[in-house]
Amino acid sequence: MRTAIPAMSQLNEAIARYHKILESEPYRDLSWVKELQERMEAEQLSSGGRLLCPFLRPNFVTQRQYDAVVKAGEALLAANYRMQRIALGSPRLLAKLELLPAEKMLAAIDPGYASPDVLSKLDLQLGNGSLQMTQHTGDAPAGVAYAENLADIFYDSPPLVEFRRKYTVTRTGGKQPFLSALLEAYRQFTASTSGVNGSSNGNGHAGHANGNGKAKRPRIALLEFRQPTRKSEFELFRDYFRSEGLEIAILSPEQLEYRGGKLRSGSFEIDLVYRRFSVQEFLVRFDLNHPLLHAYRDHKVCVVNSFRSEMSHKRAMLALLTEDSLTAKFPQNERKAIAEHVPWTRLFVPGKATRGKEQVELIDYTREHREELVLRANDESSDSPEFMGQDLSADEWEKAMRQAQRVPHVVQERVEPARLMFPLLSYGHLEFQEMNVDVHPQAFFGKVNGFSSFLSATSNGGFSTSAGIAPTFIIDNKS
C-alpha cells in the first residue's frame, strides 16, 4: 500500500495564482520575458542557441512536500548504501547487479572515505499525492549549477516578485553543498591515507594539515569527456570554486598522466578528481592502465564519486531493495520508505521471482502484465530505449522482451509520471502546455540539500523543443 504525501491543493492554488499573474497587466505584454531570456543568455544558460529553460514558471514544491521528500529520500539513500555494503561482501548478490568485471574490480578498492556516493541524485515522481523513486544515480551535479543560476534569475523576475507578496518562496541551490561535500571527502581521504587528522579552514571548508599546521586545500580536476559543441556546466562550478579560492581545472581523461606518485595534467598536480562519466563510458575509450585508475589504485588521488558508486547506476539495485527477504533486518524507517516509494523491480532473466507474497515465473508474468510494467536497461548510462508496456501491442511487447534479454534489463512496476501545466512563449504569445515533471533532489553524503527539475513534453509524437531544466522553489503561505 502506498502512503500519500500531503495534499496538492496548496500547490494547485499557487500555480493557478502564478498563471493568473502572467495573464494580467502589466505582465501581459511579455516585455519581462525578453529581459529574463537575455539574462539566461548572458549567464551561459543555453546550449546550441537554445535556452536550457524555455518555461516562464519555476517548478513549485510546497514546504510539506519538500519535508516529505527529505525524509523519504534520506531513508532510501541509507537503505541503498546499506545494500551496497552487503553486496560487496556477497558474490551472489554482487552478481545480481550485472557489473562488468572491471566495475567489480574497481568497486573492491577502498576509496578512502565513508560513503560510496559523496554526491547523488534521486529521480522522483512527485504528484497526485504520492512520491515514487524510479532511479538513484551516483552523479549529483548534473543540473545543479544550472538550476541554481536559473533560480537566481527567476527570483527577481516581475511575476515572481508579485507572487511573493502572498507566498514565502525559498530558493534551493547545490553549488555550496557540492563544494563542501568534495572537501569533506578529501579530508576523510587524506586522514585515511596519511593518518593526518582533518581540520577546518575557518570557512566551514575542510582541508588537511601540512607540515606547518595550516590547512592544505586540494587542487581539483573536474573530469569529463569534452563536448565542444556546447558549454559545460562545469564552467559554472569552476568559476564558483575559484571565487572560493581553490585551484581548479576542467580536464578530459586524455590530458592526464601519472608519474612520481602524482596524477597531473602538465604542471598542474591533482589532489581530487570529480568525474562525470561511468566506468562503461570510460572503458569504451580507455583500458585499465589509464593514469587515473593507476593513481586511484595507489590511493594517490581522491576520486569522487568513488568507483563503488557504479553500483548505484545499476537499476538492479532496486531489485535487491524490493526483495523483502534481503531487507528484513533493515531499520524500520528504511523498510517503510522502500515499501512506499520504490516500485517493484526485478532483473529481467528467466526463472522465478517474488511478487508480493507470490512466486511467479518472471518471463510469463511480464508477458501477462504488459500494461502494468516497463522494461529499462540495467545500466543508467545505457542508450538502450525504454519499453513502456501500455504503449506497445502484445507483439511489440514480445519483441521488446526478447531484446531485453540480450543486454541486461530490469522489469519494473510502471510509475505514473507527474504532470503539470507550464507557460511557454510560442511565436510571441503565451501558451500553456502540460509537461512531465521529474524532480531531482540532490544529496551530499546522504543528506538531501537542493533540487532541480526536468520537464519534458507529454506527447510521444517525436522531437519537441519543449523540454529543459526548470528552477525549483519551495513555497509556503505567508502567515
Disulfide bonds with the S-S distance in Angstrom:
none
